[in-house]
Amino acid sequence: MPATSTAPHASHGPPGLPLRTLLRRYRNAGDLVSCEPVAQGLLNRGYRLRTTRGAYFLKHHLDGDHVSIARQHRATQRLQTLGVPVAPPVESAGGDTVAVIGGRCYALHPWIEGHHRDGAELTADASRRLGGLLGLVHTRLDEVMEPNPETRLSRLPYLSADPPDTLGLIDELLVLARGRTHADVFDRLAEHRLVERRGLLEQHAHRRPPPGAEPATGWVHGDFHPLNLLYRGAEPAAIVDWDRLGVEPRAEEAVRAAAIFFVRPTGELELAKVRAYARAYRSAAGTCASELAAAVHRVWWERLNDFWILRWRYQLDDRRADPLFAAVSALAVWWTREYDAVCEAFAG
């Protein structure tokens, strides 16, 4: 919910949504002054509402149902009481946090003034605090979430990506990338990375994580990255977008988050910051070094076999993720070359 540079008196809200009718559901929200679109993502759209009583963030959930969204809301309400920086939704006069209008789900949140910070902006101390914050999230989620069948159902046999399947996908994507009538710089980079990755997979196929019991799971945020964390100055102000709250291997979320926060544009991880982050996470979450090392191996293998950005571009004709490709594809190569150093940073 960062500040926006859109016109201060814009009035373009969600199509078909009577904003004034929506605001009347809330006792103290005030009357509508303006509505500005501020974010658009895969799981939601966001709007900044200015009213006679202040500013709010209106979230239009594109995915999820009333029950699952309300569960996310209850989790953030409880987390706030335990000192986790979150932005729980505003309750309606009837005590509801989800407004269903025309079959669509909306939620009204207080507007949080803040900004996003990626790993390049974080000092070693801030990186340490980031790891401690994620560890706090994981431990507090254990306290606030009710026992759920998901925690039992998640204990299924673990199956990692199978190299022959990935090699087949690489061949498909190569045909699509090479078949472009007007190939551009992205297409040439995609071809280079696909050929390069095919060689790496053939070389490292024997390192595939073996099938076995599902790693230790717990409740996780599910999408912990710089765009879902707002800072006010040097301090985290709010963790937002809990759409993917669920039961997953917690150590893997810690590794994936670090690989997003601390990746340089050229694909290397800032290992000194990763080390500070990981040590703080292990301490706060009570996670042992061996569990985090195992998660590093699983996430490395996952990255080596993952081509979601190219699948979006070439199979779905969706280019929204194209700007991420250069760093993400370079990271998989660098991580393979520096595997031991990465493991030491997380688990040393």
C-alpha positions as semicolon CSV with decimal commas, in nm:
position;residue;x (nm);y (nm);z (nm)
1;M;0,000;0,000;0,000
2;P;0,270;0,250;-0,095
3;A;0,207;0,607;-0,191
4;T;0,100;0,651;-0,552
5;S;0,174;0,910;-0,816
6;T;-0,161;0,881;-0,991
7;A;-0,387;1,184;-1,018
8;P;-0,516;1,292;-0,677
9;H;-0,877;1,320;-0,787
10;A;-0,901;1,011;-1,007
11;S;-1,231;0,829;-0,969
12;H;-1,175;0,503;-1,153
13;G;-1,272;0,229;-0,910
14;P;-1,342;-0,138;-0,972
15;P;-1,575;-0,172;-1,272
16;G;-1,937;-0,209;-1,163
17;L;-1,864;-0,149;-0,794
18;P;-2,078;0,120;-0,626
19;L;-1,809;0,261;-0,397
20;R;-2,042;0,483;-0,198
21;T;-2,268;0,185;-0,129
22;L;-1,965;-0,014;-0,018
23;L;-1,844;0,259;0,219
24;R;-2,186;0,282;0,385
25;R;-2,123;-0,068;0,521
26;Y;-1,856;0,080;0,749
27;R;-1,953;0,299;1,043
28;N;-1,661;0,540;1,042
29;A;-1,521;0,523;0,689
30;G;-1,671;0,855;0,583
31;D;-1,791;0,967;0,241
32;L;-1,598;0,905;-0,079
33;V;-1,376;1,186;-0,206
34;S;-1,163;1,004;-0,465
35;C;-1,048;0,661;-0,580
36;E;-0,712;0,592;-0,741
37;P;-0,590;0,258;-0,882
38;V;-0,255;0,180;-0,720
39;A;-0,174;-0,183;-0,789
40;Q;-0,266;-0,468;-1,017
41;G;-0,151;-0,823;-0,962
42;L;-0,234;-1,183;-1,029
43;L;-0,436;-1,231;-0,712
44;N;-0,586;-0,888;-0,652
45;R;-0,627;-0,530;-0,762
46;G;-0,583;-0,235;-0,533
47;Y;-0,726;0,116;-0,501
48;R;-0,652;0,408;-0,274
49;L;-0,972;0,559;-0,141
50;R;-0,978;0,907;0,004
51;T;-1,279;0,979;0,220
52;T;-1,392;1,255;0,451
53;R;-1,242;1,047;0,737
54;G;-0,903;0,955;0,591
55;A;-0,737;0,715;0,346
56;Y;-0,801;0,346;0,287
57;F;-0,675;0,064;0,068
58;L;-0,955;-0,119;-0,114
59;K;-0,851;-0,467;-0,222
60;H;-1,040;-0,648;-0,495
61;H;-0,966;-1,018;-0,460
62;L;-0,948;-1,182;-0,801
63;D;-0,896;-1,525;-0,649
64;G;-1,017;-1,697;-0,334
65;D;-1,357;-1,728;-0,175
66;H;-1,526;-1,562;0,122
67;V;-1,423;-1,837;0,364
68;S;-1,053;-1,844;0,273
69;I;-1,025;-1,464;0,260
70;A;-1,196;-1,431;0,600
71;R;-0,947;-1,682;0,739
72;Q;-0,660;-1,467;0,615
73;H;-0,821;-1,167;0,782
74;R;-0,861;-1,345;1,115
75;A;-0,496;-1,448;1,099
76;T;-0,376;-1,090;1,049
77;Q;-0,601;-0,963;1,328
78;R;-0,452;-1,216;1,569
79;L;-0,097;-1,158;1,445
80;Q;-0,134;-0,787;1,514
81;T;-0,216;-0,857;1,878
82;L;0,111;-1,053;1,899
83;G;0,322;-0,769;1,766
84;V;0,358;-0,873;1,401
85;P;0,345;-0,568;1,167
86;V;0,035;-0,627;0,955
87;A;-0,261;-0,424;0,826
88;P;-0,581;-0,610;0,923
89;P;-0,898;-0,516;0,737
90;V;-1,161;-0,276;0,864
91;E;-1,472;-0,447;1,000
92;S;-1,814;-0,352;0,867
93;A;-2,096;-0,243;1,096
94;G;-2,199;-0,608;1,108
95;G;-1,851;-0,730;1,199
96;D;-1,765;-0,869;0,855
97;T;-1,429;-0,812;0,687
98;V;-1,520;-0,941;0,340
99;A;-1,771;-0,753;0,126
100;V;-1,927;-0,970;-0,144
101;I;-2,086;-0,756;-0,415
102;G;-2,194;-0,897;-0,748
103;G;-2,020;-1,224;-0,666
104;R;-1,686;-1,045;-0,616
105;C;-1,493;-1,017;-0,289
106;Y;-1,358;-0,690;-0,154
107;A;-1,184;-0,584;0,167
108;L;-1,114;-0,240;0,311
109;H;-0,781;-0,186;0,487
110;P;-0,628;0,116;0,656
111;W;-0,389;0,298;0,425
112;I;-0,029;0,236;0,532
113;E;0,220;0,502;0,433
114;G;0,543;0,330;0,345
115;H;0,778;0,211;0,075
116;H;0,929;-0,114;-0,050
117;R;1,296;-0,202;0,003
118;D;1,482;-0,474;-0,184
119;G;1,796;-0,642;-0,059
120;A;2,027;-0,384;-0,217
121;E;1,878;-0,123;0,017
122;L;1,914;-0,339;0,329
123;T;2,220;-0,322;0,550
124;A;2,354;-0,633;0,720
125;D;2,163;-0,533;1,032
126;A;1,841;-0,479;0,835
127;S;1,894;-0,817;0,667
128;R;1,925;-0,974;1,011
129;R;1,602;-0,809;1,120
130;L;1,431;-0,930;0,803
131;G;1,523;-1,291;0,882
132;G;1,404;-1,245;1,239
133;L;1,076;-1,100;1,114
134;L;1,003;-1,400;0,891
135;G;1,092;-1,634;1,177
136;L;0,851;-1,439;1,398
137;V;0,578;-1,474;1,134
138;H;0,622;-1,852;1,120
139;T;0,620;-1,900;1,497
140;R;0,327;-1,666;1,554
141;L;0,124;-1,832;1,279
142;D;0,157;-2,157;1,472
143;E;-0,005;-1,979;1,766
144;V;-0,293;-1,808;1,585
145;M;-0,405;-2,065;1,329
146;E;-0,664;-2,320;1,431
147;P;-0,581;-2,689;1,381
148;N;-0,661;-2,760;1,020
149;P;-0,685;-3,078;0,811
150;E;-0,432;-2,920;0,573
151;T;-0,156;-2,986;0,821
152;R;-0,231;-3,358;0,801
153;L;-0,302;-3,373;0,430
154;S;0,027;-3,199;0,351
155;R;0,231;-3,493;0,480
156;L;0,238;-3,659;0,139
157;P;0,536;-3,819;-0,036
158;Y;0,773;-3,555;-0,168
159;L;0,843;-3,572;-0,542
160;S;1,092;-3,337;-0,700
161;A;1,100;-3,230;-1,064
162;D;1,200;-3,512;-1,299
163;P;1,482;-3,418;-1,544
164;P;1,333;-3,597;-1,849
165;D;1,012;-3,396;-1,807
166;T;1,209;-3,073;-1,779
167;L;1,422;-3,157;-2,083
168;G;1,106;-3,215;-2,283
169;L;0,974;-2,874;-2,175
170;I;1,305;-2,711;-2,271
171;D;1,274;-2,856;-2,622
172;E;0,917;-2,719;-2,653
173;L;1,019;-2,374;-2,536
174;L;1,321;-2,368;-2,768
175;V;1,094;-2,432;-3,066
176;L;0,869;-2,144;-2,959
177;A;1,155;-1,904;-2,889
178;R;1,330;-1,982;-3,218
179;G;1,004;-1,962;-3,409
180;R;0,942;-1,594;-3,339
181;T;0,900;-1,400;-3,663
182;H;1,058;-1,091;-3,510
183;A;1,296;-1,222;-3,247
184;D;1,420;-0,964;-3,000
185;V;1,689;-0,948;-2,732
186;F;1,467;-1,136;-2,487
187;D;1,415;-1,424;-2,733
188;R;1,788;-1,456;-2,793
189;L;1,858;-1,457;-2,418
190;A;1,582;-1,715;-2,365
191;E;1,737;-1,944;-2,628
192;H;2,081;-1,907;-2,469
193;R;1,950;-1,983;-2,119
194;L;1,744;-2,281;-2,235
195;V;2,043;-2,443;-2,407
196;E;2,262;-2,362;-2,107
197;R;2,009;-2,507;-1,862
198;R;1,974;-2,824;-2,067
199;G;2,347;-2,882;-2,025
200;L;2,330;-2,816;-1,651
201;L;2,042;-3,058;-1,603
202;E;2,221;-3,331;-1,793
203;Q;2,531;-3,269;-1,582
204;H;2,351;-3,258;-1,245
205;A;2,061;-3,501;-1,294
206;H;2,212;-3,734;-1,033
207;R;2,161;-3,464;-0,767
208;R;1,782;-3,474;-0,793
209;P;1,635;-3,475;-0,437
210;P;1,515;-3,830;-0,375
211;P;1,148;-3,908;-0,314
212;G;1,056;-3,945;0,048
213;A;0,855;-3,798;0,329
214;E;0,729;-3,442;0,290
215;P;0,961;-3,194;0,464
216;A;0,845;-3,049;0,794
217;T;0,557;-2,813;0,722
218;G;0,384;-2,527;0,898
219;W;0,174;-2,220;0,828
220;V;0,350;-1,970;0,600
221;H;0,275;-1,632;0,445
222;G;0,321;-1,795;0,105
223;D;0,443;-1,490;-0,088
224;F;0,706;-1,315;0,123
225;H;0,900;-1,077;-0,103
226;P;0,986;-0,704;-0,126
227;L;0,657;-0,595;-0,283
228;N;0,463;-0,749;0,005
229;L;0,659;-0,574;0,279
230;L;0,621;-0,203;0,349
231;Y;0,883;-0,007;0,539
232;R;0,844;0,320;0,724
233;G;1,197;0,452;0,734
234;A;1,418;0,162;0,836
235;E;1,143;-0,029;1,018
236;P;0,894;-0,277;0,867
237;A;0,550;-0,115;0,880
238;A;0,330;-0,393;0,741
239;I;0,343;-0,734;0,577
240;V;0,062;-0,733;0,319
241;D;-0,107;-0,967;0,071
242;W;-0,177;-1,284;0,265
243;D;-0,362;-1,448;-0,027
244;R;-0,131;-1,750;-0,026
245;L;-0,145;-1,818;0,345
246;G;-0,120;-2,195;0,374
247;V;0,068;-2,497;0,499
248;E;0,404;-2,546;0,329
249;P;0,765;-2,634;0,421
250;R;0,860;-2,329;0,627
251;A;1,233;-2,349;0,562
252;E;1,165;-2,337;0,188
253;E;0,976;-2,010;0,225
254;A;1,280;-1,870;0,407
255;V;1,511;-1,976;0,121
256;R;1,280;-1,854;-0,156
257;A;1,235;-1,518;0,013
258;A;1,610;-1,469;0,045
259;A;1,657;-1,561;-0,322
260;I;1,421;-1,275;-0,413
261;F;1,533;-1,013;-0,163
262;F;1,908;-1,063;-0,205
263;V;1,954;-1,140;-0,575
264;R;2,155;-0,887;-0,773
265;P;2,041;-0,791;-1,127
266;T;2,329;-1,004;-1,261
267;G;2,203;-1,313;-1,079
268;E;2,435;-1,344;-0,779
269;L;2,312;-1,357;-0,421
270;E;2,456;-1,115;-0,166
271;L;2,582;-1,393;0,055
272;A;2,693;-1,178;0,348
273;K;2,338;-1,048;0,381
274;V;2,195;-1,396;0,326
275;R;2,413;-1,524;0,612
276;A;2,289;-1,253;0,851
277;Y;1,928;-1,312;0,744
278;A;1,949;-1,691;0,773
279;R;2,107;-1,693;1,117
280;A;1,839;-1,462;1,250
281;Y;1,567;-1,670;1,086
282;R;1,699;-1,994;1,235
283;S;1,714;-1,838;1,579
284;A;1,364;-1,687;1,563
285;A;1,196;-1,989;1,402
286;G;1,383;-2,257;1,597
287;T;1,499;-2,415;1,271
288;C;1,820;-2,618;1,270
289;A;2,097;-2,567;1,016
290;S;2,046;-2,910;0,858
291;E;1,678;-2,837;0,789
292;L;1,767;-2,512;0,617
293;A;2,046;-2,681;0,417
294;A;1,798;-2,944;0,295
295;A;1,559;-2,666;0,195
296;V;1,840;-2,494;0,003
297;H;1,894;-2,812;-0,198
298;R;1,523;-2,854;-0,277
299;V;1,478;-2,491;-0,380
300;W;1,798;-2,500;-0,591
301;W;1,665;-2,804;-0,776
302;E;1,327;-2,638;-0,815
303;R;1,493;-2,329;-0,969
304;L;1,705;-2,542;-1,200
305;N;1,389;-2,706;-1,338
306;D;1,159;-2,402;-1,339
307;F;1,068;-2,203;-1,651
308;W;0,748;-2,031;-1,544
309;I;0,845;-1,694;-1,695
310;L;0,911;-1,849;-2,036
311;R;0,592;-2,054;-2,015
312;W;0,397;-1,734;-1,954
313;R;0,561;-1,562;-2,249
314;Y;0,561;-1,838;-2,506
315;Q;0,266;-2,056;-2,406
316;L;0,028;-1,798;-2,259
317;D;0,144;-1,487;-2,449
318;D;0,171;-1,310;-2,113
319;R;0,474;-1,085;-2,079
320;R;0,415;-0,935;-1,735
321;A;0,699;-1,137;-1,582
322;D;0,951;-1,072;-1,863
323;P;1,148;-0,810;-1,662
324;L;1,229;-1,076;-1,401
325;F;1,383;-1,323;-1,643
326;A;1,739;-1,192;-1,671
327;A;1,812;-1,209;-1,297
328;V;1,609;-1,526;-1,230
329;S;1,769;-1,724;-1,512
330;A;2,118;-1,604;-1,421
331;L;2,062;-1,698;-1,057
332;A;1,996;-2,063;-1,142
333;V;2,330;-2,084;-1,322
334;W;2,525;-1,894;-1,055
335;W;2,363;-2,093;-0,772
336;T;2,469;-2,419;-0,938
337;R;2,828;-2,299;-0,970
338;E;2,840;-2,157;-0,615
339;Y;2,628;-2,428;-0,453
340;D;2,860;-2,491;-0,157
341;A;2,895;-2,120;-0,078
342;V;2,517;-2,074;-0,087
343;C;2,462;-2,369;0,147
344;E;2,723;-2,233;0,387
345;A;2,557;-1,890;0,388
346;F;2,219;-2,038;0,483
347;A;2,334;-2,310;0,721
348;G;2,682;-2,205;0,840
